[in-house]
Structure formats: C-alpha cells, structure tokens
C-alpha cells in the first residue's frame, strides 16, 4: 500500500469492536514494533507469540 494508507489502517483497527475475532493484533508498525492494541500491548505480544508470528526483533 501507499505511505498514506497507514493512517487509514490505524483508524480502522482502532475502531474494531471485536479485536480477537477480527485479528487487528496482527498489524505491526513499519519498524516491527508492536504499535498499539485496544487489548493492551502485553495481550498483543502474547497473541502474536501464541500464533508464532511475534516479530523476530521482539522475541527474547
């Protein structure tokens, strides 16, 4: 996507009423940091870890 789409994605996932059913926790920042999550960053990290998708930079 284009560089201006990031804001639209952020707005859409920020308004997600079902953050576990609609997997917005899989969205990470361009630098592989976690970004944000309505359920809190510890929960986002745990979900990504359980799925085996936690970015390599954040493991350890």
N, C-alpha and C positions, 0 to 999 in steps of 0.2 A: 504494500500500500504506500501511498504518498506520505510525506512528512506531516501533513496537516490532518491525517486521519487518526493520529494518536489521541487527540483531544476527543474526537467523536467516540472512539472505543472506550476511553476512560469514562466519559459521561454515560454511555450505555451500560457498562458493567457496574458503575456506581449506583445506578438506578435498578439493578437487578433485584427483584423481590424474592428470588429463590436461589441464593448463592451456592447451594450444594447441588441442586437439580440442574441448574444452568451453570456449567463449570467455569465461571469467571475467575476462579482461583488459579486457572492455568495461564492467565495473562501476566507476563513479567515485563519489567522495564527494558528499554533498549540496551542497557548496560548489564543485564542479567540480574539486577537487584529485584527484590520482591515487589516493589511498588506498594500498592495498597490492597486492602480486602476488608469488606464490611464485617467479616467474622474475626478480624484481628490478624496481625502478621504471624503470631505463633500458630494459629489454626491453619493459615495458608501454607506455612512451611511444613506442617505435619501432613496435610493433604497431599502436597506435592511429593513429599518423601514416601508416603504410602503408595502413591501411584508410580513411584520410580522415576519421576520427572523433575525432581529438585535440581536446578542448575548446578553444574559441577562447582562453580565458584562459591556456592553457598553451602556445600557439604563440608563436614569436618568439625 
